[in-house]
Amino acid sequence: MRADRLGRSTSHLLKIMEDLKEKGVQVVFTEQPELSTNTPQGKLMLSILAAIAEFETALRAERQAEGIAKAKEKGVRFGRRVKLTEAKRAQIRKLRGDGMPIGEIQTNTGLGRSTVYRALEDA
């Protein structure tokens, strides 16, 4: 494991390391074996690595938010496509009004049972 993946933030990582030290656990990082949690230099390096990782995470989140905002400006819609359109609602109501059972309506429309019932409730 990498040292910067152990905690969510620098303070969280240091808290975890302190808790482990109190329990007598010595942590060895496979990708950074030179880090020792028992020396002041190791703790300093661990803090620096955690701070850099936290900074990178904040930058990534910032860039992601900017990208989402730009996409929304362009009219991009996020999430799953709506299956229950107004046309489908009307079709479901008509089929049910004609006496068709819910199971057959599901088969004809390709929608799930709860979606069919939801369309009927909205009527």
C-alpha positions in Angstrom: 0.0 0.0 0.0 1.1 3.6 -0.6 1.4 5.9 2.4 -0.8 8.6 0.9 -3.7 6.1 0.4 -4.1 5.2 4.1 -6.0 8.3 5.2 -8.5 10.7 3.8 -6.5 13.8 4.8 -3.2 14.6 6.4 -4.7 14.9 9.9 -6.6 11.6 9.4 -3.5 9.8 8.3 -1.5 11.1 11.3 -4.4 10.1 13.6 -4.4 6.6 12.2 -0.6 6.3 12.5 -0.8 7.5 16.1 -3.5 5.0 16.9 -1.5 2.2 15.4 1.6 3.3 17.3 -0.3 3.2 20.6 -1.3 -0.4 19.8 2.3 -1.4 19.1 1.9 -1.8 15.3 4.7 -0.8 13.1 3.6 0.1 9.5 5.6 -0.9 6.5 4.7 0.5 3.2 5.4 -1.9 0.3 5.9 0.9 -2.3 7.9 3.1 0.0 9.9 0.8 2.3 12.2 3.7 3.3 9.4 5.3 5.3 9.5 4.4 8.9 6.9 5.6 11.3 9.3 5.2 14.2 11.7 8.0 13.2 11.1 11.8 13.0 12.3 11.8 9.4 9.8 9.1 8.5 7.0 11.0 10.1 8.0 14.2 8.3 8.1 12.3 4.9 4.7 10.7 5.7 3.2 14.1 6.5 4.6 15.6 3.3 3.3 12.8 1.2 -0.1 13.0 2.8 -0.3 16.8 2.3 0.7 16.4 -1.4 -2.0 13.7 -1.9 -4.6 15.9 -0.2 -3.6 18.8 -2.4 -3.9 16.6 -5.6 -7.3 15.4 -4.5 -8.5 19.0 -4.0 -7.2 20.0 -7.4 -8.9 17.0 -9.0 -12.2 17.9 -7.4 -11.8 21.5 -8.5 -11.1 20.5 -12.1 -14.0 18.0 -12.1 -16.4 20.7 -10.8 -15.2 23.1 -13.5 -15.7 20.4 -16.2 -19.2 19.6 -14.9 -20.1 23.3 -14.9 -18.9 23.7 -18.5 -20.8 20.7 -19.7 -24.0 22.0 -18.1 -23.5 25.3 -19.8 -23.4 23.4 -23.1 -26.6 21.6 -22.2 -25.2 18.2 -21.4 -27.6 16.2 -19.2 -26.2 14.0 -16.5 -27.6 10.7 -15.2 -29.7 8.0 -16.5 -32.1 8.6 -19.4 -35.7 8.9 -18.5 -37.6 5.8 -19.6 -41.0 7.0 -18.5 -41.8 9.6 -21.1 -45.2 11.4 -21.5 -45.9 9.2 -24.6 -45.2 6.0 -22.5 -47.4 7.4 -19.7 -50.3 7.9 -22.2 -49.7 4.4 -23.7 -49.8 2.8 -20.2 -53.0 4.7 -19.2 -54.6 3.6 -22.5 -53.6 0.0 -22.2 -54.8 -0.2 -18.6 -58.0 1.6 -19.5 -58.6 -1.1 -22.1 -58.3 -3.7 -19.3 -54.8 -5.0 -20.0 -53.1 -6.6 -16.9 -50.1 -4.9 -15.4 -47.8 -7.8 -16.5 -48.8 -7.5 -20.1 -48.3 -3.7 -19.9 -44.8 -4.3 -18.6 -44.0 -6.6 -21.5 -45.5 -4.2 -24.1 -43.7 -1.1 -22.8 -40.5 -2.7 -21.6 -40.9 -1.0 -18.2 -40.8 -2.5 -14.7 -43.8 -3.1 -12.5 -43.1 -0.1 -10.2 -42.7 2.2 -13.2 -46.0 1.1 -14.6 -47.7 1.7 -11.3 -46.1 5.1 -10.9 -47.4 6.1 -14.4 -50.9 5.0 -13.4 -50.7 6.9 -10.0 -49.7 10.1 -11.8 -52.9 10.0 -13.9 
